[in-house]
């Protein structure tokens, strides 16, 4: 019994040390030196061209540094004024906009989407391919249940992608995310396409958050970008965040790993094809550019349960709802979500459910919620330690290893407690 009691005490102590529940400070001098070394070494190794990292703990800025270049060719340093394309880190902003309307009682999460958007009524669902005839024939089934708004917020609606083996050509031809489409035109085209699977059956990342943006327009009566500006960006003083930067010279260059392993600059004409001018399409799933300080204001609003700098954006119970896992265990098909670690999915965030089970997994605190962007940007909210972190880079393809390196620098490397034999 003494062995068992000692083992339990050791496990509790190890868990507390790992998660920061001992009341210790996460970002101390040793942590800062570790982050410096990690980020500088990645620049020196040519893994990234430039980077900035900002961490706030218990309402105090405890770390900011930048390394390398925002524009390597012009020798322009990556600094606090640099703007980046945040890609899918647009999604939590969209989710916040939608949930503001939820707070006003304009919808319930389990309401059918078609209640507010008849464009999505009576959709067909892919049911396989009949290859017995001269030409393959796509088979369809009726909806087992309607798409709900909750399906949109957790990526279980069933929308097909252009990579679908049977529906891909149809999806690509529809080109619903053409920059010339408005969100209303996007929804009209999308509603005419078949679903890849029955709503709620799988987690499949994609266009769901763009449909959320359309729903914000439909429910609020405002254009999506104007709604976000008036109800999130302006109240939080996020003046450097938007689809088209006022000063595009502040926008970092984008780089991609070439066949020889070196980072090559993506031509500005391609990198800025969306953000270089106003388009009819205002996506909810991507498209915003931001500064590290702007996005930190958004993150601090979340860690402070919806209020920042005297401005309330969301109610505490709404933030909690967004940061709660909404994926049932029965949803076993989850694309690449398991690569994020022991996570579920809430309302436009991944939610950490358990500690890492392998040293190769990303480190983090149980209860944190987070998301990232295609150019390897990252942010997370750690309510246990009252810590928020924003990491800005502009490198393709997306690098999970970069995120692991940064997380390990912040929290320490993942340590898996050894099982004690004989107990």
C-alpha positions as CSV (number, residue, x, y, z in Angstrom):
1,X,0.0,0.0,0.0
2,X,2.9,2.4,0.8
3,X,4.3,1.7,-2.7
4,X,0.9,2.5,-4.3
5,X,0.5,5.7,-2.3
6,X,4.1,6.8,-3.2
7,X,3.4,6.0,-6.8
8,X,0.2,8.1,-6.8
9,X,2.0,11.0,-5.2
10,X,4.8,10.8,-7.8
11,X,2.2,10.8,-10.6
12,X,0.4,13.8,-9.2
13,X,3.6,15.7,-8.7
14,X,4.8,14.9,-12.3
15,X,1.5,15.9,-13.7
16,X,1.5,19.2,-11.8
17,X,5.0,19.9,-12.9
18,X,4.2,19.1,-16.5
19,X,1.0,21.2,-16.6
20,X,2.1,24.2,-14.5
21,X,-0.5,23.5,-11.8
22,X,2.2,24.0,-9.1
23,X,1.7,27.8,-9.5
24,X,5.2,28.2,-11.0
25,X,5.9,30.7,-13.7
26,X,6.0,29.2,-17.2
27,X,8.1,31.8,-18.9
28,X,11.2,32.4,-16.8
29,X,14.7,33.4,-17.8
30,X,15.5,29.8,-18.7
31,X,12.4,29.6,-20.9
32,X,13.3,32.8,-22.7
33,X,16.8,31.6,-23.4
34,X,15.3,28.3,-24.7
35,X,12.9,30.2,-27.0
36,X,15.7,32.5,-28.3
37,X,17.9,29.5,-29.1
38,X,15.1,27.6,-30.7
39,X,13.9,30.3,-33.0
40,X,17.4,31.6,-33.9
41,X,18.6,28.1,-34.7
42,X,15.7,27.6,-37.2
43,X,16.6,30.8,-38.9
44,X,20.2,29.8,-39.0
45,X,19.4,26.4,-40.4
46,X,17.3,27.9,-43.2
47,X,14.1,26.2,-41.9
48,X,12.4,29.6,-41.7
49,X,13.4,33.0,-43.1
50,X,11.9,35.1,-40.3
51,X,9.7,34.8,-37.2
52,X,8.2,36.7,-34.3
53,X,6.9,35.3,-31.1
54,X,4.8,37.0,-28.4
55,X,3.7,35.5,-25.1
56,X,1.6,37.0,-22.4
57,X,1.3,35.3,-19.0
58,X,-1.1,36.4,-16.3
59,X,-1.8,39.7,-18.1
60,X,1.9,40.5,-18.4
61,X,4.0,40.4,-21.6
62,X,6.7,38.0,-20.7
63,X,8.3,37.4,-24.1
64,X,8.7,39.1,-27.5
65,X,11.4,38.7,-30.0
66,X,11.8,38.5,-33.7
67,X,14.5,36.8,-35.8
68,X,15.5,36.8,-39.4
69,X,13.8,38.6,-42.3
70,X,10.3,39.6,-43.3
71,X,11.8,40.2,-46.7
72,X,15.1,38.3,-47.2
73,X,15.8,39.8,-50.6
74,X,15.5,43.3,-49.4
75,X,17.2,42.5,-46.0
76,X,14.1,43.8,-44.2
77,X,14.0,42.5,-40.6
78,X,11.0,40.6,-39.3
79,X,9.8,42.9,-36.5
80,X,6.8,43.9,-34.4
81,X,5.3,46.0,-37.2
82,X,5.4,43.1,-39.7
83,X,2.1,41.9,-41.1
84,X,1.5,38.3,-42.1
85,X,-1.2,36.3,-43.9
86,X,-2.8,34.4,-41.1
87,X,-4.9,32.0,-43.4
88,X,-6.9,29.7,-41.1
89,X,-6.3,31.8,-38.0
90,X,-9.1,33.8,-39.6
91,X,-11.4,30.9,-38.6
92,X,-11.6,31.7,-34.8
93,X,-12.4,35.3,-35.6
94,X,-15.3,34.1,-37.8
95,X,-16.5,31.8,-35.0
96,X,-16.4,34.7,-32.6
97,X,-18.6,36.7,-34.9
98,X,-21.1,33.9,-35.3
99,X,-21.2,33.3,-31.5
100,X,-22.0,36.9,-30.9
101,X,-25.2,36.4,-32.9
102,X,-25.8,33.2,-30.9
103,X,-25.7,35.3,-27.7
104,X,-28.4,37.5,-29.2
105,X,-30.6,34.5,-29.6
106,X,-30.6,34.5,-33.4
107,X,-30.0,30.8,-33.6
108,X,-29.3,27.6,-31.7
109,X,-26.4,25.4,-32.5
110,X,-28.6,22.4,-33.3
111,X,-30.9,24.4,-35.6
112,X,-30.9,23.1,-39.2
113,X,-28.8,25.4,-41.4
114,X,-31.6,25.4,-43.9
115,X,-33.8,27.2,-41.4
116,X,-31.8,30.3,-42.1
117,X,-30.3,29.3,-45.5
118,X,-32.8,27.4,-47.7
119,X,-29.9,27.1,-50.1
120,X,-28.9,24.0,-48.1
121,X,-32.2,22.2,-47.9
122,X,-32.8,18.8,-49.5
123,X,-29.1,18.2,-50.3
124,X,-28.0,14.8,-51.8
125,X,-25.2,12.7,-50.2
126,X,-22.6,10.7,-52.0
127,X,-23.4,6.9,-51.7
128,X,-20.8,5.3,-53.9
129,X,-20.2,4.6,-57.6
130,X,-22.0,2.1,-59.7
131,X,-19.5,0.7,-62.2
132,X,-21.6,-2.1,-63.6
133,X,-22.8,-0.1,-66.7
134,X,-20.8,1.2,-69.6
135,X,-20.1,4.5,-67.7
136,X,-19.6,4.8,-63.9
137,X,-22.6,6.3,-62.2
138,X,-22.4,8.3,-59.0
139,X,-25.0,7.1,-56.5
140,X,-26.7,9.4,-54.0
141,X,-28.7,9.0,-50.8
142,X,-31.0,11.5,-49.1
143,X,-30.0,13.4,-46.0
144,X,-30.3,11.2,-42.9
145,X,-30.6,14.5,-41.0
146,X,-30.2,18.2,-41.9
147,X,-26.9,19.9,-41.6
148,X,-26.9,21.8,-38.3
149,X,-25.0,25.0,-37.4
150,X,-23.0,22.9,-34.9
151,X,-21.9,20.8,-37.9
152,X,-20.5,24.0,-39.4
153,X,-18.6,25.0,-36.3
154,X,-17.0,21.6,-35.8
155,X,-16.4,20.6,-39.5
156,X,-18.9,17.8,-39.7
157,X,-21.3,19.2,-42.3
158,X,-20.1,16.8,-45.1
159,X,-19.1,19.3,-47.8
160,X,-17.0,17.7,-50.5
161,X,-13.6,19.0,-51.5
162,X,-12.0,19.2,-54.9
163,X,-9.8,16.3,-54.0
164,X,-12.7,13.9,-53.5
165,X,-12.2,10.8,-55.8
166,X,-15.7,10.8,-57.2
167,X,-17.0,14.4,-56.6
168,X,-13.8,16.3,-57.1
169,X,-14.3,17.3,-60.7
170,X,-17.8,18.5,-60.0
171,X,-16.5,20.6,-57.0
172,X,-13.7,22.1,-59.0
173,X,-15.9,23.0,-61.8
174,X,-18.4,24.8,-59.5
175,X,-15.4,26.9,-58.1
176,X,-17.5,28.1,-55.2
177,X,-14.6,30.0,-53.6
178,X,-13.8,32.0,-56.7
179,X,-12.6,35.5,-55.6
180,X,-15.3,37.1,-57.7
181,X,-18.1,35.3,-55.8
182,X,-19.9,37.0,-53.0
183,X,-20.6,34.8,-49.9
184,X,-24.2,34.6,-51.1
185,X,-23.1,33.3,-54.5
186,X,-20.7,30.9,-52.8
187,X,-23.6,29.5,-50.7
188,X,-25.9,29.2,-53.7
189,X,-23.3,27.2,-55.7
190,X,-22.3,25.1,-52.7
191,X,-25.9,24.2,-51.9
192,X,-26.3,22.6,-55.3
193,X,-23.3,20.2,-54.8
194,X,-23.7,16.8,-53.2
195,X,-22.2,16.1,-49.8
196,X,-19.3,13.7,-49.4
197,X,-20.8,12.1,-46.3
198,X,-23.8,12.3,-44.0
199,X,-23.8,15.3,-41.6
200,X,-22.1,14.4,-38.3
201,X,-20.4,11.3,-39.6
202,X,-16.9,12.6,-40.1
203,X,-14.6,15.4,-39.3
204,X,-13.5,17.0,-42.6
205,X,-11.7,20.3,-42.6
206,X,-12.7,22.7,-45.3
207,X,-15.4,25.2,-46.3
208,X,-17.6,25.1,-43.2
209,X,-16.2,28.3,-41.8
210,X,-16.9,30.2,-45.0
211,X,-20.5,29.1,-44.7
212,X,-20.4,30.4,-41.1
213,X,-19.3,33.8,-42.6
214,X,-22.3,33.6,-45.0
215,X,-24.5,32.9,-42.0
216,X,-23.2,35.9,-40.2
217,X,-24.2,38.0,-43.2
218,X,-27.7,36.4,-43.4
219,X,-28.4,36.8,-39.7
220,X,-26.9,40.2,-39.1
221,X,-28.0,41.9,-42.3
222,X,-24.4,43.3,-42.8
223,X,-21.6,42.3,-45.0
224,X,-19.3,39.8,-43.2
225,X,-16.2,42.0,-43.3
226,X,-18.1,45.1,-42.1
227,X,-19.7,43.1,-39.3
228,X,-16.3,41.8,-38.1
229,X,-14.7,45.2,-38.3
230,X,-17.5,46.8,-36.3
231,X,-18.0,44.1,-33.7
232,X,-14.5,42.6,-33.2
233,X,-11.6,44.4,-34.8
234,X,-12.6,48.0,-33.9
235,X,-13.7,47.2,-30.3
236,X,-10.4,45.3,-29.7
237,X,-8.3,48.0,-31.4
238,X,-7.1,45.5,-34.0
239,X,-6.4,48.3,-36.5
240,X,-3.7,46.3,-38.3
241,X,-6.0,43.4,-39.2
242,X,-8.0,43.1,-42.4
243,X,-8.2,41.5,-45.8
244,X,-6.2,44.2,-47.6
245,X,-3.5,45.9,-45.6
246,X,-3.4,49.7,-45.8
247,X,0.4,49.5,-46.3
248,X,1.2,46.3,-48.2
249,X,4.9,47.0,-47.8
250,X,4.5,45.8,-44.2
251,X,3.3,42.4,-45.4
252,X,6.0,39.8,-45.1
253,X,7.2,37.9,-48.1
254,X,6.2,34.3,-48.3
255,X,8.6,31.4,-48.8
256,X,8.3,27.8,-49.8
257,X,10.7,24.9,-49.5
258,X,12.1,24.0,-52.9
259,X,13.1,20.6,-54.2
260,X,16.7,21.1,-53.0
261,X,15.3,21.8,-49.5
262,X,16.1,25.6,-49.5
263,X,13.4,28.2,-49.0
264,X,12.5,30.0,-52.2
265,X,10.5,33.2,-52.3
266,X,7.0,32.9,-53.6
267,X,6.5,35.7,-56.2
268,X,4.7,38.6,-54.7
269,X,2.1,38.5,-57.5
270,X,1.1,35.1,-56.3
271,X,1.6,35.5,-52.6
272,X,-0.5,38.7,-52.6
273,X,-3.1,37.6,-55.2
274,X,-5.9,37.7,-52.6
275,X,-4.6,40.4,-50.2
276,X,-3.3,42.9,-52.8
277,X,-6.8,44.2,-53.7
278,X,-10.4,44.1,-52.6
279,X,-12.5,41.1,-54.0
280,X,-16.2,40.4,-53.7
281,X,-15.4,37.2,-51.7
282,X,-14.7,37.8,-48.0
283,X,-13.9,34.3,-46.7
284,X,-14.5,33.2,-43.1
285,X,-12.0,30.4,-43.3
286,X,-8.9,32.4,-44.5
287,X,-7.9,35.7,-45.9
288,X,-7.1,38.1,-43.0
289,X,-3.7,39.6,-42.5
290,X,-2.6,40.8,-39.0
291,X,0.2,41.9,-36.8
292,X,1.4,39.9,-33.8
293,X,0.1,42.5,-31.4
294,X,-3.3,42.6,-33.0
295,X,-3.8,38.9,-32.8
296,X,-2.5,38.8,-29.3
297,X,-5.3,41.2,-28.3
298,X,-7.8,38.7,-29.8
299,X,-6.1,35.9,-27.8
300,X,-6.1,37.8,-24.6
301,X,-9.8,38.5,-25.0
302,X,-10.3,34.8,-25.1
303,X,-8.1,33.9,-22.1
304,X,-9.9,36.7,-20.2
305,X,-13.2,34.9,-20.9
306,X,-14.5,37.3,-23.5
307,X,-13.4,40.7,-22.2
308,X,-10.2,42.6,-22.9
309,X,-9.2,46.2,-22.1
310,X,-12.7,47.0,-20.7
311,X,-14.5,45.7,-23.9
312,X,-16.7,42.6,-23.8
313,X,-16.8,40.7,-27.1
314,X,-18.2,37.4,-25.7
315,X,-19.8,36.2,-22.5
316,X,-17.6,33.8,-20.4
317,X,-20.1,31.0,-20.9
318,X,-19.8,31.4,-24.7
319,X,-16.0,31.3,-24.6
320,X,-16.3,28.1,-22.5
321,X,-18.7,26.6,-25.0
322,X,-16.4,27.4,-27.9
323,X,-13.4,25.8,-26.0
324,X,-15.4,22.6,-25.2
325,X,-14.9,19.5,-27.4
326,X,-18.0,19.0,-29.6
327,X,-16.8,15.8,-31.4
328,X,-18.3,12.6,-30.2
329,X,-16.0,9.5,-29.9
330,X,-18.2,7.9,-32.6
331,X,-16.6,10.4,-35.1
332,X,-13.6,8.3,-35.9
333,X,-12.7,9.6,-39.3
334,X,-10.9,12.9,-38.5
335,X,-8.6,13.6,-41.5
336,X,-5.3,14.9,-40.0
337,X,-6.8,16.3,-36.8
338,X,-4.9,13.6,-34.7
339,X,-1.6,15.1,-35.9
340,X,-2.4,18.0,-33.5
341,X,-2.1,15.7,-30.5
342,X,-4.7,14.5,-28.0
343,X,-7.4,16.9,-29.1
344,X,-11.0,17.2,-30.0
345,X,-12.7,20.1,-31.7
346,X,-14.9,22.9,-30.3
347,X,-16.2,25.9,-32.1
348,X,-13.4,26.8,-34.6
349,X,-10.7,25.7,-32.2
350,X,-8.9,22.4,-31.5
351,X,-9.3,21.6,-27.8
352,X,-6.6,19.7,-25.9
353,X,-8.3,16.8,-24.0
354,X,-5.3,14.8,-22.6
355,X,-1.6,15.2,-22.1
356,X,0.8,14.0,-24.9
357,X,1.1,10.2,-24.9
358,X,4.3,10.3,-27.0
359,X,7.4,12.5,-26.9
360,X,6.8,13.2,-30.6
361,X,3.5,14.9,-29.9
362,X,3.1,18.7,-29.4
363,X,3.4,19.8,-25.8
364,X,0.6,21.8,-24.2
365,X,-1.8,22.2,-21.3
366,X,-5.0,20.1,-21.0
367,X,-7.8,22.6,-21.5
368,X,-6.0,24.8,-24.0
369,X,-7.6,25.7,-27.3
370,X,-5.7,26.8,-30.4
371,X,-5.5,26.9,-34.1
372,X,-2.9,27.7,-36.8
373,X,-2.6,28.8,-40.4
374,X,-1.3,27.4,-43.7
375,X,1.9,29.5,-43.7
376,X,2.8,27.9,-40.3
377,X,1.4,30.6,-38.0
378,X,0.1,29.5,-34.6
379,X,-1.7,30.7,-31.5
380,X,-3.0,29.1,-28.4
381,X,-4.9,30.0,-25.3
382,X,-3.9,28.2,-22.0
383,X,-6.5,29.0,-19.4
384,X,-4.8,27.0,-16.6
385,X,-1.7,29.1,-16.7
386,X,-3.4,32.3,-18.0
387,X,-1.0,32.2,-21.0
388,X,-1.4,33.2,-24.6
389,X,1.1,32.7,-27.3
390,X,1.3,33.9,-31.0
391,X,3.9,32.7,-33.4
392,X,4.1,34.4,-36.8
393,X,6.1,33.0,-39.8
394,X,5.4,32.8,-43.5
395,X,6.6,29.5,-44.7
396,X,5.2,26.7,-46.8
397,X,4.4,23.8,-46.6
398,X,2.8,23.9,-43.2
399,X,5.3,22.8,-40.5
400,X,4.0,20.9,-37.5
401,X,7.6,20.4,-36.5
402,X,8.1,24.2,-36.2
403,X,5.1,24.3,-33.8
404,X,6.5,21.4,-31.8
405,X,9.8,23.1,-31.5
406,X,8.2,26.3,-30.2
407,X,5.9,24.5,-27.8
408,X,8.8,22.5,-26.4
409,X,10.7,25.7,-25.9
410,X,7.8,27.3,-24.0
411,X,6.8,24.3,-21.8
412,X,9.8,22.1,-21.9
413,X,10.1,18.9,-23.9
414,X,7.4,16.3,-23.5
415,X,8.2,13.8,-20.7
416,X,6.1,10.6,-20.4
417,X,6.2,9.2,-16.9
418,X,7.6,5.7,-16.8
419,X,5.3,3.0,-15.4
420,X,6.6,1.5,-12.2
421,X,6.9,-2.2,-12.3
422,X,5.2,-4.4,-9.7
423,X,2.4,-1.9,-8.8
